[in-house]
Amino acid sequence: MKRWSFQTLAAVALAGLWGLGLGLMHLRGDTRFLDRFEATMTDLRTLFRGRIDPPDLVKIVTIDDDVVWNEGGYPLPRTALARIIGGVARLQPKLVVVDLLLVDPGSEEGDQALEQALGQVPSVIAGAAVFAEGKQWIASGDTGPMAGVPSADRFLLPLQRFADRAAVGIVNVVTDQSGTPRFFPMLFRRGSRIEASLPLRVATAVAAENAGVESNRLTLAGRSIPTDVSHVLPLAFYGPSGTIPTFSAAAVLNGQITPEMIKDRIVVIGATVTGGGDVFPTPFDSVLPGVEVIATAITHLVAGDGVLRDRTVRLADVGFAVVLPVILVGLLVWRRSAIGLVVIAAVFLMSLGLNFAAFSRGIWLSAALPMAAAIPPVILFGALQLWQGRRRAQYFAMRSGLLQQFQAPVVRDWLTRHPDFLAKPVQQDAAIVFIDLSGFTALSETMAADSIRELLKSFHALIDREAVASGGVITSFMGDGAMILFGLPEPRPDDSAHAAHCCASLCDGTQKWLASLPPLIAAQLGFKIGAHFGTIVASRLGGRSYQHITATGDTVNIASRLMEVAARQGAELAISDEMLRAAGTGNVLSASGSLSGPMDTQIRGRSRSLKVWLWKSSRIGESGSAAG
């Protein structure tokens, strides 16, 4: 398997394992570190869903500022509370729920009146669980259906005289870090004693039977009630304060409430007095009375319209936590480009949209878990790819920089844009220039190898500089000489003029270079240049492992042989009449130096003679002979 394939599969597998690990923690309810973000996303989803009308099952009667003012203070005297309950009872409710803790004795008159009022109508009153160290949740270590039920340090229960008249339920809720109620535990325990929550007591009273407890659900009146981890009921608020119909207790006492408004409904009595402290923030309100939280939970249980968040939903969360990072990392591997990033963003937004849509339909999929599962692997793998990409870019830049030294810049750039350049041989006209040192072979026998290398290096640098400046392409360095071609990558009308300019520049530059050498070395060296214009065949030559661009044909051979003519005639440059005419009358050779010819010259290896011009620069007399 290729290395990159293994790395890709490893990255995808690790992303899936990361999501699976988080998912298994989530399945057990152990991802508390995600609660803050989950709470924020839940608020957003709730607001996106908007206000919904609750079923007409529950009414709220509040002990508000008007009642407290009329009755002379808060807490209300038990006689006043008894009158409120009695007033509600006369309206024939199905059940009265008192969201007040009646744990301390009051006056005998008041307690007796309240006891009698509770006996007039089916009632449920509130108790509270107290947890060690002030915590709101300590899970029991049991297994089986009661696993995870919160274990209280003690219970605050109503006076026994009240408990004899009404059922008792625990009112503790589970809030997030912002204080928003998110869940209502259905069961509490202290040792072997189990207490039901206030909403569950209400639901069992309405159904007239006890609830069954099974793993991840309750059963009541033939109906299954899904619960989350530790038998908690998720809360989904219907809207802002007052969404569940609410009346002041003052209206009840004054006879302003008609039976039609209360009859056969569950009535929850609770305090909303300013400074009472029983308030919570929600997505809709910064302050929501606790009695409305209780009423919301009761409605969910009785109507079965709460948001669904149970083990099945958590298993779906695990699936999303595994699949989403795998898909996103896979997409990052597939195409790390603008299109790939757009597709990744689209998949991410689609998953988020699906999450919002499910919440609006009453299914509470986790929003924090898939993000926590997907974002770190995508960031880490993306960073790894960027790092590897940068390493590869640096590597290829180094290789490119190295290879650039073996190919002319103009040809290199052309090959980059046209990879098939000269894949097939091309016949065209071109100007060919050869330059070679004279006396170098004999000199190299007397010099050290390092000295020879430095000498050739400086000479080749001179040729490269003049060839590039004139628009030529060095097709090869041949020891102490070079071949320069004018006409690649595309032939131009002024190729010969550029070649003539290159010849003059090479002559002048080489004379200066020779003059810069130690006299003993310079005295043994000379140079010769041959130039010709004609038809060539340009192509790539070589095998599969290495190819180079070169030119072949009679024009190349003639240009090479003209160096011998220059050496034999004591000239710096021998240039064919075809080349000089192609360069035009205004070429640099005609305007400078000494140009003589044309003369019919026999070229070695050719049966016919060739008209040749000889050229010497004006420096020839100053620096010595050109050819040796």
Protein Blocks (a to p, Z undefined) as FASTA:
>chain_A
ZZklmmmmmmmmmmmmmmmmmmmmmmnopammlmmmmmmmmmmmmmmnopaddddfbccd
dddfklmmmnopacddfklmmmmmmmmmmnopabdcddbdffbccdfklmmmmmmmmmmp
ccddddddddehhiabdcdfbecjkgoiacdfbdcdddfklmmmpccddfbdcddfkopa
fbdcfbdcehjbccddfklmmmmmmnopacdddehiaceehiacdddehiiacdddfbde
hkaccddfklmmnopacfklmgopacddddfbehklpacddfkbmbdcfklmmmmmmmmm
mnopaccddfklmmmmmmmmmmmmmmmmmmmmmogcfklmmmmmmmmmmmmmmmmmmmmn
opacdfklmmmmmmmmmmmmmmmmmmmmmmmmmmmmmmmmmmmmmccfklmmmmmmmmmg
okbccdddddddddddehklmmmmmpcfklmmmmmmmmmmmmmmmmmmnopacfbdehja
ccddehiabdcfklmmmmmmmmmmmmmmmmmmmmmpcfklmmmgccddddddddddddde
ddfkbccdddedjklmmmmmmmmmmmmnopabdcdfklmmmnopkbmklmgcjdeddddd
ddehiabdcdddddddfklmmnopfbZZ
